[in-house]
């Protein structure tokens, strides 16, 4: 099958697409450095009016602000194909207005080249799909009654999901920045802590919790991309032990584990299932503010069609989370899995709804039983897997902490560009431990000026650690372009809370020497800087 037949976009001649003040037009970059697509670099008044966003809100935002997230990934993959054509492509896709309302729209896209800039850009136009007009009634025929259907439930839910995805993308980025500061300072603390002492045990526990927080951040980024995560065969008993240790450490809550021998494995995304268990255990802890015991158990069960749990016939691995807390009122129990329903003062109503969605996505069922003043039990039924568990390499360090590099004789001056003060300070501390000299700035303009001044001196900057999501002024991409104009051999390491393991290829092709997704470790930083200086 040729590439052309795989692209569900139809080409038309340039002259058939109207342009002008009434046409909504946006121009986007040819690369996507965030989960929500390429950045918008131009928008006209019609685009502002149609989308409901001010022009200055559109410019600098990702295309996913106004373009359906479900189709965004497909469009990004086709940009290289579109770039090879000079004609327009058109498609019907959902437009997202300010406030989250959705409307079907006619979109066009074509490659745009600007003489003053060799970078690839694309111009998009969009307008709402015209609705059919009611037919005129003839004298002999009664007028037809035309009604506008109310929005479908699925469209409302998708709109809410898209709004949550936009929020989650920004929260994940900020969360990863916070984790970066925590991780760097924890590693610096380990460097000055005597081995074998009680303080080392506390730091190890903190790293253990940090690993969970990093997993949560990755899930948030996966949500913005619509990713369902990686599925594999795993043991739920490992997750139960992990969540019991984390959620009850340092509190008046005790956990009691009961795991059946020869417990069957489960196939799915272990990170998502862990998040469900984490949520349920946290809820149980909150239900017992004065302390108590949480009973966690896992067992095999074979259900027939007639069972008291109203669960489909099948072979299941069942997990129970039971507390002796305040319980749930009978009138509230039927609604606890509803989106936005909560009885907590500061609750969001998202936690149990997301738990239900994850379990059902794994082909399972979640049930709850409760009595006020007695306690609550959640049962999670997951289909058992007959497939063998994938081999897992036993790490040298059971807590997953990478060995800390010893102080090295690193030689060179590194410019750290990051608007987060605690992140840049921590990065400079790690670089000092590695033997490098460093300096830090908070804006892209400062970075360009300082690099230029250093280049003209006897102590030039050897490498730049550049955060790609700098707010206001020059963005990370802009800084890279300006540095290239000053010194075409500039060596830059790209870092961001939006990055993941798949970000490397695209950025390396753009001239970056290395990519560091946040939160990075001292070992990650050491490897990236060493590689960059050797290029």
Buried (B, 14 or more C-beta within 10 A) or exposed (E): EEEEEEBEBEBEEEEEBEEEEEBBBBBBBBBBBBBBBBBBBBBBEBBBEBBEBEBEBBBBBBBBBBBBBEBBBEBBEBBEBBBEEEBBBBBEBBBBBBEBBBBEBBBBBBBBEEEEEEEBBBBBBBBEEEEEEEEEEEEEEEEEEEEEEEEEEEBBEBBEBBBBBBEBBBBBBEBBBBBBBBBBBBBBBBBEBEEEEEBBEEBBBBBBBBBBBBBBBBBBBBBBBBBBBEEBBBBBBEBBBBBBEBBBEEEEBEBEEEBBEEBBBBBBBBBBBBBBBBBBBBBBBBBBEEEBBBBBBBBBBEBEEEEEBEBBEBEBBBBBBBBBBBBBEEEBBEEBBEBEBBEEEEEEBBBBBBBBBBBEEBBBBBBBBBEBEEBBBBBBBBBBBEEEEEEEEEEEEEEEBBEBBEEEEBEBBBBBBBBBEBBBBBBBBBBBBBBBBBBBBBBBBBBBEBBBEBBEEEEBBBBBBBBBBBEEEBBBBBBBBBBBEEEEEBBBBBBBBBBBEEBBEEBEEBBBBBBBBBBBBBBBBBBBBBEBBEE
